[in-house]
Amino acid sequence: MQRLSIILPAKNEAEGLRRTLPALRQAWPQAEIIVVNDGSTDDTATIAASHGAQVVSNPYSMGNGAAIKRGARAATGEVLVFMDADGQHSAQHVAALLAKLDEGYDMVVGARDASGQANLHRGLANNFYNRLASHMTGHRIDDLTSGFRAVRAGKFREFLHLLPNGFSYPTTSTMAFFRSAYPVAYVPIPVAKRVGTSSHIRPIKDGIRFLLIIFKIATLYAPLKLFAPVAIFFAAAGAGWYAWTFYHSARFTNMSMLLLSAAAIVFLIGLISEQITLLTYRRET
């Protein structure tokens, strides 16, 4: 049996760990449990240590993605399971991920249903991410942003340099696995209500994050699938506007030139992005 490491990034999650760690230890007594204390100001580190977890402490908050990377580096297991420390993920569902992994997959993700979304607007955003990522990869993606996942350690560490320090590590790692032809599967799981402060709607911050994730999905997998339709749109608009102005006044206007130039520029940016993506995933043989 492969050695298992369970990694929980935690920032001020003392209450959640009191519920999560005993269940994990009971269900997986032989597993290496690592709690990455991301600059917590409560008793997160003390609670984790008291339940026998290995504690990796950041001197200040570095972000969820940074905690994931530090935990992956510290882990000695051949299989890594990442889960939240806030009580949303259950120890009993780890077995379902591992069973699917044994079928020949390199990453298995716990897919949340609608009740597992923090709120309506995030549920809608995640649904859009899933559809966009499915279009990009040509594979059905049930939950792009779920942090509950099991991966093969060696393959996951190949992409540590790509992972952001913030909260979009699930998106980045999933698209990286698809891009590198490492098989990914999804297992439906229920999600409990988190322990502690609930999520709040932050229109500006979440809106910017929404746009950044969309571009991240595109640039991590197939940039031209995003840039080419935009270029075609500008080209069609430019040609249409030229046809209209030529018919009415036999003129080629500045607006037509602007739209056609934008089409060329966007397409060329897509080509450059495609080449950069190829270099990003290139590995020496």
N, C-alpha and C positions, 0 to 999 in steps of 0.2 A: 504493500500500500504506500502511495506517495505521501511524503510528509506535508502536512497542511499548516499554513500560516494564516491567521485571521487578523486583519488590520482594521482598526477603528480610528479614524481621525476624530479628535475631540477638542472642542473649545467650549469651556464652561458647561460640560455635560455630566457633572457629578451625579445628578438625579437619574439621568438616563443610564449611566453605567451601573448604578446600583441594581437596576433591573436587568440590564443586558448581560453583564459579565457572569453572574451566577448561572444563568441559563446556558450560556456558551460553554462554560467549564463543565457543566453537567452533561451536555450533549456531545461535546468534543474534548474529552479529558486529555487526549494525547496531542492536541493541536497546540501550536505556538500562537499565543494571543498577544498582539502588540497594540498598545494604545499610544497614539501620537498626540501628546498634549501640546496643542497649538497656542501656547502663551496664555493659558487659562488663568483666571483670577480667583477661581473657586477651588474646591477640593478635588478636582478631576484627577490629578496625578496621585493623590493619596488614596482615593477610592480605587483607582485602577491597580495600584500596587498591593492594596489590601486584599484584592481578589486574585492575586497571583499573576497578573498580566505584566508583561515586559513594558516598561514605560520609556518612550522616547520623547523628551521634552524640548520644545523650541523655546529659546529665551524670550521671544516675542512672537506675536501672531504673524505667520508667514502666508496663511491661506490654506484652504482645503486641499488644493492640488499639491502644494508644497508638502503638506502632511502625508499625502498619499505617496509621494516620491520618497520621503524619508522612511516611511514604513516599509516600502518595497525594498529599499536598500538594506534595511536592518533585518528583513525576514530571511530565514534559512530554508523555508519550505519550498518544495517543487511546485506546489499549487498555492496561489494566493486568493484569499476571499476578502473583498472589501465590503464593509457595511457601516451604516451610520451608528453613532453612539447614542442617539436620542430616543431609542426604544421603538422606532418605526419598523426595523427589520428584526425578524424572529430567528433564533438559533435553529429552530426546527426546519426552516426553509433552506438552510445551507445544504442539506442532504440532496434536495432536488437539483440544485445547481451542480453539485459534484457528480450526481448520477448522469446528468446531461453531458457534462464535460467528458465523462468516460466513454461516451458514444463516438468520440473522435473530434470533438470541438476544442478550440484553443481559448475561447472566451464564451462564457454563459452569463447572461444578464437577467436579473429578476425584473420582469415587466409589471409595472403597476397598472391597475385599472383606474377608472375615472375617480373612484373614491379615494385613491391614493395621492391625488394631486393636492397641492397646498391650497389652491383656490381656483376659481373659474378661469381667470385670465391666464394663469400659468398652465392650466390644463389645455386651453386653446393653443397657447404658444407651443407646448410640447407636442401637441397633435400636428401642428404645422412643421415642427422640426422633423418629426418622424416621417411625414410625407415627403419633405424635401430630401432628407437623407436616403429614403427608399428610392426616390427618383435618381439620385446621384449614383448610388451603388448598384442599382438593379436588383436589390434584395429587400425583402420586407423587414423593416425595422420597427419593432413594437414599442420600444421605450429608449430613446437615444440618450436621455439625461439621467437615467437611473444610476445611483451610486452603489447599488447592491449587485455585485458581480464576482464571478470566479474566473481566474485566468491562470494560464501556465506561466510560471515566474520568468523563465528565460525569455519567452517571447514578449512579455509585458515590459521587461527592462530594456528591450531594444528601442522603445519609444519614450523612455523617461525624459530625454532631452526635448521632446516635442510637447510634453504636458505643461500647461500653464500653471502658475501658482494659485490661481483663483478657483472659481467654481465650475469651470467647463471641462474638467479632466475627463468625465465620462464621454462627452462628445468627441474629444480629441482621440482618446484611446480606441473608441469604437470605429471611427473612420480610419484610423491608422491600421487596425487589424483587417478591415475590409480591403483597404488599398494594397496591403501586403499579401492578400489571398490566404489569410488565416481564418478558418471557419468560425463563425459567430452564431450562437443560438439564443433563443429567448424562452424563459420559463415564467408563466404567469404566477404572481404571488400577491397575497393581500398585504396591505400596509397599515400598521396601527397608527393611532394618533401619537404625535411626538410628545415627549416629556419636556416641559419647559415652555419657553416663549414661542408662540406660533408665528408663522410667517405673515408679513404685512405687505400690502400692495405699495410699490414704489414706482410710479409710472415712468419717471424720467430714467432712473437707474436701470429698471428692468427693461425699459424700451431700448436703451443703448445696448444692454446685454443681449437682447433679442437680436438686434441687427448684427452684432459682432459674432454671435453663434452662427447665424445664417452664412456670413462670409467665411467663417472658419470651416463650416461643413463643405463649402464649395472648394476652398483653397486646399483643404486636406485631401480631397479625393479627385475631383475632376473639374478644374477651374473653367474649362471651356463650356461645360454644361450650364454654367451660370452666365458667363460673359457673352457667349455666342448669341443666345436669344436676345440679350440687351442690345448687342450690336445690330442684329437683324431688325429690331424695333426702330432704332435710330435711322438705319438705312432706309427702311420702308417709309418712315415719316419724312425723311429728306427727299426721297424720290416722289412721294405723294405731293409734298408741298411744291416741289419743282414743277410737276405736271400741272398743278392748279395755277401757279403763277404764269407758267408758259402759255397755258390755254387762254388766260384772261388778259395778260399784258406782254406775252413773249419775252419774259425776263427770267434770269437766274438770280435769285435773291441771296442776300447774306444769310438768311435763316436756313435756306437749303444747304448752303456751304457748311454752316455750323453743324447741322444735323448729320450730314454725310461725313464730316470730319470726326464728329463724336463717334460715329459707327466704326470708323477705321481705328481710332484710338482705343476704344473699348476692346475691339477684336485683338489688336496687337498686345494689349495688356493681358488678355486671356491667354494668348500664345506664350508670353513670357512667364506667366503664372504656371502654365502647364509644365514648362521646362524646369522651373524651380521646384515644383512638386516632384517631378521625376528624380531630380538630384537629391531631394530630401529623403526619399526612400531607397536610394541606391546604397547597396551594401557590398563591401569587398568580399569576393568569393575566395 
